[in-house]
Amino acid sequence: MVHIIDDEVYVLDIISVMLQRLGFQTMTFSEPEAYLAYIQSEDYQKPKLAFTDINMTCMNGYALMDKTWDIYPDYPFAIVTSDTMIPKQYSAKIQGHLVKPFRMKSLSDVISQIDYGV
């Protein structure tokens, strides 16, 4: 299972379809607050990876990762952003970085570099 958090629904749909073509099940969230509620709910299932956008309107991806890491310190995040520079305190903790705009090969490359512990 891969979770995707982005406030742009069309981006959620694109990443979800691409990941499904790569053989992954996905869950999508268009609001970071909804994702934080989900990870604290009884229905929560930890993903192999969670992709989060950085530039969201109501809460940026860095704040989402910080709040998630407060609950689950080893949470597996990859970021999706048009920014090429990632702050040092995040680059050491994230599992991957997907730069917008991207193609299927870029997504596949990020996924292939991740150790899922399988």
Secondary structure, DSSP 8 states (H G I E B T S, - for coil): -EEEE-S-HHHHHHHHHHHHHTT--EEEES-HHHHHHHHTSTT----SEEEEES--SSS-HHHHHHHHHHH-TT--EEEEES-S---HHHHTT-SEEEESS--HHHHHHHHHT-----
